[in-house]
Amino acid sequence: MNKKASSNVQRAAEILITLGGAGTAGMSLASLAEATGDAKSAVHRALVSLAEYGLVDQTGRRGNYRLGPAIYALAHRTPSINDLVTVFRPALMSITAETGLSSFLMVRAGLDTVCLDFQTGVITAQSLIQGVGGRLPLGVGLAGVVFLAMMPSEACERALKINEPRYGVWSVDPAVIRAEIAQFRRDGFVYGRRDSMDIANLTLSVPAYSEQLFNCEAAVSVLAPIGGLRDDAASDIARIMRQHLDQPVAQLNGL
């Protein structure tokens, strides 16, 4: 940075970048001043202002400075629930109109999935959930399989192990879930059978987010009765779903 052209904003940015490379140990005021090539008094004033907004923390009264929690929060800000429903509802309507199948917007909530919105199709099937707010353990519904498959391997295995005692309640075999995870990682969508109230149905699920949507795990599923969705049509349905989901993802990235 050109020190002659230095401004408070530039100074604050350089301090944050420098602290970003310091790790959890942080840096002292003197070290920061030396690293940034600025006066200790000017660096200290900037640190005080940054600390007011939670962008930096100080470890103790005279301890080192390090990046604050607000940095993480800003970097991982997610769209609100209202944003997700508002932006994805037209996509659900379009998917249901083109396929005739009921569609569901699902998000991950810890070790569960929760329904935020749905559209009822002309081809009806018995859902595992009862509308908005319906909740399922990860892996019971196929949106949960999508979330498991997108996790790092260690986190995925941990979630499966924790939820395994719950799968018996829903008559879902953990081996089936693992096969579906492999299917998603191969094909980019997951397609399989679930039974609800002794009625068999078919579900197809695709992710409804992108790498640009940090910390936002959402998926859209469509539901069909056995015989209402041919196996050889699954990839075409997935393509239609992705096509209608492209525009909402672009809108969310601009929020």
N, C-alpha and C positions, 0 to 999 in steps of 0.2 A: 504493500500500500504506500502511496506517495504521502509522506507525513505532512508536506506543505498543503496538501489538499484534504487533510484529515478532517473528519466531522464526528460529532457524537455518535451518529449512526454507524459510521465506518469503524470507529473505535469499539463500539459494542459488538459489532459483527466479528471483528478480529479476536476479541476476547473470547467469544463463544466458540469460534473455530479452534482457538488454541486450547481451551478447556476440553473441547471434544476429543482432543488427542492425548489428554492427560490421564484419562481413565478415572476409576473411583478414588484414587489417591488425591486427585486434584493438584492445585498449584498454589504456592504462597503469593502474596501481593508482589513481593520483590521479584519472584520468578516470572510472574505475568508481565510486569513492567519491562523486564529484560527481554522476554520473548517477543513482545509486541513492539519494543523499541520506543515506548512512550513513558511519560513521567508517572511516578507512583501516585501522585495526587490526582492526576487525570484518570488513571486506571481505577483508583479507588472510588472516585465519584461515579464512574460508569458501573462498577460492581454494585454499589449501593442501589442505583436505579434498577439494575437487572434483578437484584434480589427482591425488590418490592413486588415484582411481577412473577416471582418464582422461577425465573430463568437461570439463576445461579443460587447455590447454597454455600454456606460457610460452615465448616466442621468445627464447632466451638467458637469461643469469643475471639481467639486469635489464630484459628486454624486455617487450613487450606481452603481454597475456593474450588467448587466443582459445578458441573451442570445441574440445574434444578429440575424438579418433577414437571414443571410446565413445558419444558422442552419435549419430553416424552409425550405428554398429553397433546401438544400441538401436532407433533409428527404422526401421531396415531389417531387423530380425530376421526370419528366415524359419522356418517350421516345419521340424523335422528330417525326414530321409528316413523314419525310422520313423513319425513322425506322419502324413506324407503317405500312406504305404502303409496304415497302420492305419485312417485315416479314410476313404480313398477306396475301399478294397477292397469294402465292402458296396455301394457305388455301381456298381462294375464288375460285381459279381455280379448286381445287379438289372438293369443294362443288358443283360447277356448273357442273362439269363433271359427278359426281355421281348422282345428282338429276335432271339434265337437266334444272334447274331453274336459272334465273339471280340472282346474289348475289351482295350485296352492303356492303362496309365497311363504317360505320357511326360513327362519334364522336360527343360528346356534345360540343357546343360552347355557353356558357351562357344559354339563354332560347331557343336556337335552336339546331337542329342537322344539321351537314354538311357531305356531301358525300366526302370521300377521294379516293375511288377506287371502281370499279365494274367490273363484268364479265357478258357478255351477254350469256344467255342460249338458248337452242333450243326451249324451251317452253317460248314464249315471252308474255309479259304483259305490259300495259301502266303504266309507273312509274310516281310517283308524282314529281320527280325531273328530271332535264335534265343533268345527268351525274355528273362528278367530280365538286365539288364546289356548287352543288345544296343544297339549304337550306330550312329547314322546322321548324316551331315552335314545341317545345317539345310536343309530344302527337299526332301531326297530322300524322306522320309516326310511325310505331310500334317500331323502334329503340328508338325513343323518349319516348315511353311508358316504355321501359326497363330502361332508365335512370331515369325517374320519380319514378319507382317502387323501384329502388336501393337507392333513397335518403332517409334521415331521414324523418319521417312523416311530421314534421313541414315545412321543406324545400319543400317537394312534394306539400303540400297544397298551399304554397305560390306561387310556379311556376304555378300551375294550375289556381290560381286566376288571376295572371298577364296575362297569355296567353289566358284566356277564351274569351276575345273580338276578338281574332284572329281566334278562331276555326270556327266561322260562315263563314268566307271567304272560308274555305276548306270544309264546310258542314260536320264537325265532331262534334258529340254530346259529350259534356263533360262527360255525364253519361256513354257513351260507353268507354271512356278513363279510367274512374274509374273502370269499370268492367274488363277492360284489365289489369290494374295494379294489381287487385286482382288475376286475372288468372296467371300473371307472378309470383307473390309471392307464389302461390300454386304449380305451375308446373315447374317453372324455365325457361319457355319460354312463348312468347305471340304470338297468332295466331288470325288474324281477317281480316275484309274486309275494304277496302278503295276504293273510287271512284275517278278516274282521267279522266277529260274530258268526263264525263258521261259514262265512261267505268269502270265496277266493277272489282276489282282484289283482290287477297288474299295475305297477307304478313305474314311471320313467322320470328320472330327475337329472337336471343339469345345473351347474353353478350359475348364480345370478350376480356375479361380481367379478372384478378383475384385479390384477396386481396393483392398479392405481387406487383401489379402494382399501386403504389400510385398515386392518382390524375390523373389517366388515364381512361377516360370513353369512351369505344368503344363498338360497337355492330355490328353484321353481320345479315343482313336480306336477305331472299329470296322472290322472287315475282312470283306469278302465276296467270293466268286468272281464273275466276270462272269456276270450273269444272276441272282445271288443277292440283288441289291438294285436295285429299279427306280428309275430317275431321279426319277420323280414321288413316290417314297416318301422321298427324302432329307430333306426338311424335317420330315417326321413323325418320322423316326429322330432327327434333331437335337433336336427338341422333347422326345422321350423321354429322351435323354441329359441335357439340361439339367435336366429335372425331377428325375432321380435325383441329379444333382450339386449341387442347391441345398442339401440338408441337410448334406453334408460340408463345403461352403464355410462354412456358418454355424457348424459345429463348430470348424473351424480358426480362424475369427475370434475364438473364445472361448478359444483356447489361451494 
